[in-house]
Structure formats: C-alpha cells, structure tokens
Amino acid sequence: MSTTLPERMQRVLRADVQGMHGYAVQPSAGLVKLDTMENPFPLPPELRAALGARLGQVALNRYPAERGELLRAALARHAGMPEGCDLMLGNGSDELISLITLAADVPGNVVLAPLPGFVMYEMSAKLQGLRFVGVPTDADFQLDGPAMLAAIREHRPAIVWLAYPNNPTANLWDDAVIDAIIEAAPGLVVMDEAYQPFAARDSMARLARHEHVLLMRTMSKFGLAGVRIGYLMGRKPLIRELDKLRPPFNISVLNCEAALFALEHEDEYARQAAVIRAERERVFAALQALPGVRPFPSEANMILARVPDAAAIFAGMKARGVLIKNVSALHPLLAQCLRITIGTPDENTQMLAAFAAALKECTA
Ligand SMILES: *Cc1c(COP(=O)(O)O)cnc(C)c1O
C-alpha cells in the first residue's frame, strides 16, 4: 500500500493542511512522564472503584442529555461564576479554542496573542484562515505592555488570547498590563486559565466587570486530562452565540459522568494540587542551586528552566528514564529552555537526579 496521498486527494484537500505538521505526542512508554502537565496522582483505590460502578450505570445507548446540564451547574458552582454569565462545555478547551476562532471567522479579522505562548491559538487562527499576530514578551517572559497596546491599536484584533498562567513559561502576567489590554481591546479577550488550580490569582473579577471578557478553564490539569472537559464562561448573550457552533453532543456521557464524580470529590483534587504546589517550590529551589541553570518563577504545575545545553540535557535525562519537553525550538526567546512538569514527590526526586547527572555530563 502506498504511503503517499493519492493525487486526486491532493487536489481536493487543503494545500495548507497538507503542508502542516500534525500535533506530535512524544512516546513515553516506560519513562517517568513529565512532559505534558498532567496531574501525576491517580485517585485512591476506593474512589476508583466507586467511579467504575458509577460509569457502569451510564446509559451508553442514549445521546448525552440532562447530565450535561448538571455538569454545567456543578462547574459554575465550583468556579464561582458571577451572575449574568453562562457556561459552555468543550471536549477539552482545545475544542473551545477552535469554536471561539470559528465564531470570529469574519474576513479581515485578526487574532493576537503574546509569544511564546500556547500553540493552539495560532493553529486555530490559521486553520480558520485568520491572520495571527504574535507579540513577543520581554526576555523574562513578562508581557511587553507598550508592544501589546501598539499591536492592538494597529491590528484591531477580534480575539486577544491571554493564557494566565502562560504555557510554556508558567508565569502570571502583570495585572495592570492585563487591565490596560482589556480596556484597549476592540473585540474579545479570552483569559485561558488552564493552570488556575496552581495559581495565586485568577480573572473571575474581570469576567464580572467586562462584557467582552471570556474565561476558559479545563479539568485537564486539575486531574482529568484523559477525560476531555473544558469550559468557557462569559456573559449570557455572548455564550448563547458561541454555543450555536458547538457540536450538539460534544461531551460523551462517560466524560460527563467522570467529571461530575470528580467535582463531588473536589477536596481530593484540591489536596493533590496543594502537594503539587509544594513540590513545585522544592523543585524550583533544587534547580536554582544547580550551576548554570535558571528556573523561571512558576504559578503552574510546570517549571521552565534555561540550561547550558537543552538538547544534551533532554537526551541525558531521557537516557536515565525521565521524559520532559525541550521547548528550545518553539520560539527564539525560549533558546536553551526545558519545560518540566511537576510529578509526584518520588518522580521529582528521580527527575532532579537525572537532571543533575545530565547537566554534569554535558558540562564535563
Ligand atoms: C493544556 C492547555 C490547554 C488545553 O487543555 P485541554 O482542556 O486539555 O484541551 C489550554 N490552554 C493552555 C494554556 C494549556 O496549557
């Protein structure tokens, strides 16, 4: 069987898509997996058994129905959503990013975000045929306020994406700069709070104050990355329009039930998040003590660190059974940077040993 696309398919499929690279998932079998910001903790055995029994009761022969309404209400309560707002569900927040971009697919519209940032904003814009404007942060990965405001004045973006905390840099932005961006933005400003369980601040008050601000969260980094539940909050009239683009049954009954179960046990997830935050401080201090290594402050469940030779340390750690992410090639500001997800205490100890050994090897 040929591995190239038949010629007539080449003619009907989009040339830009054929020229793209797909989203690459690093193989991780047998490795300590610290590359994609997953929560490392499984549920305790008794909760896993209870969840199994719950999922066994779900009517798989039916399309998703009222349980989705219950999940929307439970998430609104969990998040503390303000009055006058509504919440829509996505199959992960990746789907919501696509739908928001689709909703703004008006010829000439521009999408804007700081860089380095989350790749899906740019990818969704390009797939929708919208121009993407990336505004570089400063060398410490803080927003360049004047550059952001100048770009907003020049390009009049329909959507401004602000991941808060940002990925892959893990930091929160300066609040005064965010507020100036929200004041200046002529279109939507979407605060993407995927890492909210690990951060000291959030944007709920901004959602309450501004009719053009949307707040997006996900259950992925919370502990349900495999389940695929993202949610978007905004003023009711705005969510009503965006929700028209959602495929009607986008949330599987199994996803929905697992998410409801998780929210009934949110204290367990809060306990896990507290361990991860404490471990983050331990890992940060250990990295900072290594010669030539500069970790950047984190408000998420990952740490970005600049090292003398990212490729060599990445390879040296992998050879020692630890998988992290080398983000050096994603943006010039990320030169020689590695991104490390915080794992369990044991995994972090293994990771730090592998890191130190790989560093020693490459600077020997
Ligand atoms: C991981 C991540 C997401 C995607 O989350 P899913 O809900 O798993 O699709 C969204 N935004 C940012 C900034 C992320 O890092």
PDBQT file of the ligand as one rigid body, heavy atoms in Angstrom, charges set to zero:
ROOT
HETATM    1  C1  LIG A 401      -3.170  22.335  28.336  1.00  0.00    +0.000 C 
HETATM    2  C2  LIG A 401      -3.702  23.651  27.913  1.00  0.00    +0.000 A 
HETATM    3  C3  LIG A 401      -4.963  23.771  27.330  1.00  0.00    +0.000 A 
HETATM    4  C4  LIG A 401      -5.709  22.580  26.774  1.00  0.00    +0.000 C 
HETATM    5  O1  LIG A 401      -6.409  21.906  27.639  1.00  0.00    +0.000 OA
HETATM    6  P1  LIG A 401      -7.441  20.765  27.227  1.00  0.00    +0.000 P 
HETATM    7  O2  LIG A 401      -8.620  21.144  28.030  1.00  0.00    +0.000 OA
HETATM    8  O3  LIG A 401      -6.781  19.513  27.658  1.00  0.00    +0.000 OA
HETATM    9  O4  LIG A 401      -7.741  20.796  25.759  1.00  0.00    +0.000 OA
HETATM   10  C5  LIG A 401      -5.450  25.034  27.070  1.00  0.00    +0.000 A 
HETATM   11  N1  LIG A 401      -4.715  26.119  27.301  1.00  0.00    +0.000 NA
HETATM   12  C6  LIG A 401      -3.490  26.055  27.818  1.00  0.00    +0.000 A 
HETATM   13  C7  LIG A 401      -2.720  27.296  28.046  1.00  0.00    +0.000 C 
HETATM   14  C8  LIG A 401      -2.937  24.805  28.120  1.00  0.00    +0.000 A 
HETATM   15  O5  LIG A 401      -1.684  24.730  28.572  1.00  0.00    +0.000 OA
ENDROOT
TORSDOF 0
